Amino acid sequence: MQWPFVCILIVIKNVANYYFLNITNLKGDPMTVKEKITMLRKLMKKHDIQIYYIPSSDYHQSEYVGDYFRCVSYMSGFTGSAGTLVVTETKAGLWSDGRYFIQAENQLKGSDIKLYKLNEPNVPTVVEFIKSEIEFSKTLGFDGRVVTSQFAEEIKDSLFSKEISLISQYDLVSEIWENRPSFPASPIFLLDLKYIGESFKSKIEQIRNRMEKDKIDIHIINTLDDIAWIYNIRGNDVKNNPVTLSYSIITMETATLYIDREKIPPKLSVYFKENNILLKNYEDIYEDIEKYENSRILLDKLKINYSLYSNIKSSNKILDKRNPSTDLKAVKNQTEIENIRESHLEDAVAMTKFMYWLKNVNIEDGNLTEYSISDKLESFRKSSKNYMMPSFDSIVAFGPNAAMMHYKPSEENSSQIKYGEFLLIDSGGQYYTGTTDITRTYALESKTKKVSSELKKHFTLVLKGMINLSKIRFLHGVTGTNLDVLARAPIWNEAIDYKCGTGHGIGFVLNVHEGPHGIRVNYNKEILNEGMIVTNEPGIYVENSHGIRIENELLIKFYKETTFGKFLEFETLTHVPIDLDAIDAQLMESSEIEFLNYYHNMVYDKLKDYLTEEERDWLKKYTKEI
């Protein structure tokens, strides 16, 4: 292909992307991002607001939010899950982290919104930016329901000398967003005890024991996954996350669930009555919380919204501490663990059948796109008996698109698949038996078009890092930060890095990202405990070239007790082939090859009885010893 022709194609693509992202920001929306920012500034002037702050959150500080709450996406065109938009009288900035740098730069083009790359040198934080821009005695505005009390207090403390005012009662985006999606209202359901292994009564007893220890009278819970876990309910108010919009207040005598009544099927009303769970309307908590006086209240300022917090009377004493349920649900019980293993077996069968299809389909006919492949993978998962829905929107990224860590193809904007490149697929499922998250990077090769040696080298470096972490045994008391270097070491040795964590916790039929633990290079004080689950997903991302990630889930298990203490190890839960076509075995050490061969033998043994004869023969080839 000649360079002039390539340049023309690039120009056409950029124009198309600009139109798609800035003219039709959401389907059916004719306004450009610039027009929306202009309208916002008019409303700011009307309410005497100098700076307006818009986070990517709902009223519960959820990582992923329903369409109703996608205000940053609507106002800016940036579709990532983590972004903060700040608008002044003359400037507009969007803050996002390393997962989204490339995506945000592309999606903000032509919008006059500046990208601020979080944690990069000489880049101000949101608070630092607001402090530098806001004038003496002026006003910062935001919707107090989507802003944490901690952020509001941080702003107050940082800008104390400027004597600014906070206005938190205006949702200005609603005044601009004419066809805003409806407020989430999906029905809830009870997750059977055979899956979760622990009753509501048992969980509430553990929470009250911790409340009693801290002399707590009232515990206010704002986080949706905590509430779902405590009450053993699930919903569908947030896409891919089986949670329901709700609040809860727990005292030593009562447990109150604040939820829209139309979400509750008649049969569930009996369950709530039998367990002495009080039901109140979703918005009633704002009024109820004003009634408490002279009490010790437990809440998490990182999670509770500012509007709710502002309604608490000053006579109460606040204990700002992580919800007890957050720690309790991070450690899976034996029933959950057995079900999780079952969910991973179902997921592995679907993923392996998909890999067999991908490796045998004719790519040269030009009919395959990232979007159609995403649909094909979903069709395999849907055939599983316990499958509910995806655990997040699948990342199907071909070639250079994979350099964007959270790239998501759409039907309108999807690359065609060709030979000679890598295809990265990060996907997962919500099953009644558990939540899965897996990434595989595939080499797409024909007889005449092969993947380059550089790509295979990078793939092998990532694989080496993933294996290093998988096979470590460690002393109890270790945090994920202590182990992160194991995954990065082979990559760092080549002076390469990835701008994200190595692993995160996973919920049980809940959020695919679950704290408090994780594996990341930046400090995390959470000790890795037996029964926790964490992902292992190192990667290499080269802008405009390629992206590689290999991800397995790991269960933390007891290994042995010695005179030196208790030692733990990882059990790999994910049983899906790693693409042998992408490996340069000459770069691997004998211990790494031994681990890979052991892993592939296990994969074959676990999956062979669930495959057709053709698929089984193929799997034997793709799990052979190297």
Order of alpha helices (4+ residues) and beta strands (2+ residues): alpha-alpha-beta-alpha-beta-beta-alpha-beta-alpha-beta-alpha-beta-alpha-beta-alpha-alpha-beta-alpha-beta-beta-beta-alpha-beta-alpha-beta-alpha-beta-alpha-alpha-alpha-beta-beta-beta-beta-beta-beta-alpha-beta-alpha-beta-beta-beta-beta-beta-beta-beta-alpha-alpha
